[in-house]
């Protein structure tokens, strides 16, 4: 079955213990439950029950169906009983129903670790974050140790554990890790804020998915439409086998269940027989490498130029760098790229014209610069604007009046303000870099995701296009969420809003 | 190929009766003075090539859809297939004649329907397993029952018992959800493994191009055990087993495909390249720059913008290709259903001006649909040359003097700069010559295909690349209700001629029948407006030897090698 995620229900092992410990925490809360605590107990019950059913269904692994069912199958009724004891049953039913749907979708990924994370998140949302706040108060100073442990554990899962799942699973875990850490490190206010942000994510995702699915399926032509149409009866046979003859809503339901059940995003029609999971896993690596290098480059160049311009307003440097920034913004990559190639690969042969071998290598230089330029320009302008705004604030003037050195003023007082707009820009920028580097991929022959996405849509390669919508949608939402969280760290006003 | 065929017909008049009994039949498929005489031409003159690095890097132009020969449809895949698998016969790198492949010789019965292939005893798979006649039988069965093999029709429409098996397969699939069995295939279809080294194929019609078909991807043998172990993914480099001169070392999608010599290949000593790297670069501009920079040795296309520059270089090559660019008329639409209107529209187009001033890519202006095909003795009809006066006259006769009363005509094409330029030029010619209003409309590829298929157009741009070197791959398209007809045009006489040609054994007579048929299309009825014949153009480094120009753009890798630069 495999799928995107590293763990299967087949082997719970140490993780199973951790999971049960977590449930234990749920117990202790549920026993003294009232109101939101009962909600948490309900959720824990729902998750455990879903787990039980799923493990029953996943009985094709090393363990028998019954083996898989026993543990959670026993635990969940106990939890239900506790929950019933703790609160009013009727109040809980809508929330329960809603979350069962959610759980069916995400829980079926058969990834115990992810289930844990999701369990924590669901409980978190359902209790408006109070669960965590309570935990934080009770455990007190010990929490810091817990933070470190959680972080190490998550990083371990991200980089060491994902045997065979490659980058995608790793990224998922990294996001989850960063997110959880951010939550743990902040207090109740922050938690409530994140919950607010989080609630809209599934809805946004659902809308994206349904819309793209319907648009894909209703667009004229299909994966097998070609210049040379073949034997109609054999074609019909093929479409029947591929399930293309069912009504679109049935196909959508099948698709969602399959994706949710096994994390299997399907198979490409065009790249015959190639699994979409593999396409993503293979091609996200160059995309991510390129995105990472480019954004680092863009931030470095942009911030430095922006800060200097901001401090030395109206100086020659200011004018020069801002003019360059304007040009950087105005020049499209399909002009900059070929120009760099012409200059540095053809006239002066420092680099190859195209290729992507044994990264990190020289092959990375030109595409990274090409991709970074417009972002660097934008960051420079944002930083400069931020600096100018802060420099004229009273507290900066006070600092100056106190006779602080210019360096101290910049580093201590103005930088944080200047960074804010940049931070809010980086999230979407990273998402954009991961998804929208089609042109650069073409110019430099990079086997990235952008090409797959566009080709997927053009070829009516339904599963490829949908898989990438799913991925890009998640990346965008998560990137924005992270930015919001980081923003919350940097600017307390946001949290209170 | 066909010269050989007619020779064979005489030579082996009786051989077809005895191949099972005779130990070593005398009728020999490669019965020249010495069996390998032709091959000596392709040997290097001396040993100087051994001093050069024999590593080829070329651009195949796009990411292969698959390396599974059964499922291949496109040119980039078939190009790589030449390195990875070998069929019953192979193509001569220069003349494209049939040369021994897995079959060291073959016989054809005098009615042209029974082909007996004698497989070489040392034929092996790249894992060392022996290759048997049964492998072909199973591979072809697999293609026909594979749910995603576009060229299955080449097998079931050609081989005796094929149509019946196809029907049986469809019924079985519908009732049980499973493919028809291999046992049934062996019972029903006349593609028989007589013994491990004899494979006999009986055809429905004396198909002149059958040997050509056996060179195609769909008819290549695959290693049964490997395929059955992982039907979808066996083409990965880790599991790949083939029988070609090269074997798959690495396939990194959208990055590169690396192939190295197959040491179990029966003619491994002849193979000179040590490594082949195929790049899937779609951007022709990038590929061109890479070539100029010396990063690749061979590119299979040249960006239109770079043509002027390319033509000045000695590495540039251009050759006619087995493809035709044309416009379809929807003859079911009012006004366009008049023969004279279509003829006038055709006569009003100056094709030379289009290839010289508009596409500027060396295309061959054509007033015929099927390009000349030497192997099939086929020279297309002349058609009608550009004649604006006659066009005007015809248009007036049809009831639209000076274009009066003729509604606005819309040219439909798939979004692409080159197609747009051609459409604009033709619209201008029609406006000026016939005085009618012409509009352009374009859509994205799949939408365009769908609209044309539903005949939701008036005039639509089209292109057609032949599947094999025979006029049939072009002309059977216009049969009544043909799957790719899409013009609504139908002509009894035309259908008759095509069916007659299918059964005709004499190649010259056959060519005559086909010519007569095409005349109906391009000289009388005009359901289409032919524009030009495609060309293949590319760049290859001087040092690359064993590479010859041919209409199929087919360059078997076992002949290629590098010579020291002078």
Interface residues (C-beta under 8 A of the other chain):
Chain A: X219 X220 X221 X222 X225 X226 X227 X228 X229 X230 X231 X232 X233 X234 X237 X238 X240 X241 X242 X267 X270 X271 X272 X273 X274 X279 X282 X283 X338 X341 X342 X345 X346 X349 X352 X353 X354 X355 X356 X442 X443 X444 X445 X447 X451 X452 X458 X459 X460
Chain B: X63 X65 X66 X68 X71 X73 X147 X148 X150 X152 X153 X166 X170 X173 X174 X231 X232 X233 X235 X252 X253 X254 X255 X279 X281 X282 X283 X285 X286 X289 X290 X292 X293 X295 X444 X445 X446 X447 X449 X450 X451 X453 X462 X463 X464 X483 X484
